[in-house]
Amino acid sequence: MPMPSPLPVRNGVGPTRLRVPTSGPWSTVAEYVVARFDHLDADDLYRRFDDGEIVGIDGEPIGRSTELGEHRFVWYYRDLPVEEPVPFHEDILYADDDLVVVDKPHFLPTTPGGRYLRESALVRLRTRLDNPDLTPIHRLDRATAGLVMFSARPETRGAYQSLFEKRRVTKVYEAVSTLPAEWDPATPEIAGRPLPVLYRNHIEARRGELRVVVDDTREPNSETLIEVLGSGVSRSGRAVLHTLLRPHTGRMHQLRVHLAALGIGILGDHWYPVLLPETPDDHSLPLQLLARELEFVDPLSGAERRFATRRTLAEAPTTQD
């Protein structure tokens, strides 16, 4: 069970929990926090202790003189930075007392992180639905658009989370890639493999690294079935390949890695196959990856559920070969 927070969600943003060592060169909790965040103004941090903004698990304020070792964790609210608004909006496709299904746009993160706090689907929805208990059951990358499921209340959250843990959710994506030079619609193949392609490899996510690591010497732990929806010319004049993706596992960046490994990296992908320098978001060419369908048997009602995105990929072919 996750450790409950003594502070409520505020303005859609939950409090931050910080682990505090029980011993060390600091005499007080406040001294440790000031040392831990030495890039922040020390006087302002001490002020936050004096004003009762830092609390323990019982919700009681921790003073600047509280000795190290009296608390293993402290909670506080982050100072929210000024954020540039993401100029695209999530659509709520379904909502009941237990489940919310959202059609997320490109460029909007699922949860707060980095420079995005309020400009995330979670914080927007908590505010919009006035529900501080809202929690994502799974996640999409910020660059990916499409379907995301949220739990609306803690009492039934585990039932929906177990669907993903036990791989009882059928997920379908679509992607658009640059058309390979060797593509022949009369004898369609991807990297010399006849369609559909079942691609497997071993993917490992490492702490502190942006991209996953592929190790072809190890037993595969990721699998995707790849079909072709069509090929042709996009609205912008690009020659493109439009694929349908059925992931059988849910590794980090799995679809992006698998298509890149087959020589059909996704249009707009700045991470695979090559990590490009960071640049401002290009709204004219978002990552051409869309979470298209979710299908499962509802663990509460037993009803069959199927949700489909209303979004499309901008670079999908408008004329077919």
Secondary structure, 3 states (H helix, E strand, C coil): CCCCCCCCCECCECCEEEECCCCCCCCEHHHHHHHHCCCCCHHHHHHHHHCCCCECCCCCECCCCCECCCCCEEEECCCCCCCCCCCCCCEEEEECCCEEEEEECCCCCCCCECCECCCCHHHHHHHHHCCCCCEECCCCCCCCEEEEEEECCHHHHHHHHHHHHCCCCEEEEEEEEECCCCCCCCCCEECCEECCEEEEECEECCCCCCCCEECCCCCCCEEEEEEEEEEEEECCCCEEEEEEEEECCCCCCHHHHHHHHCCCCECCCCCCCCCCCCCCCCCCCCCCEEEEEEEEECCCCCCEEEEECCCCCCCCEEEEC
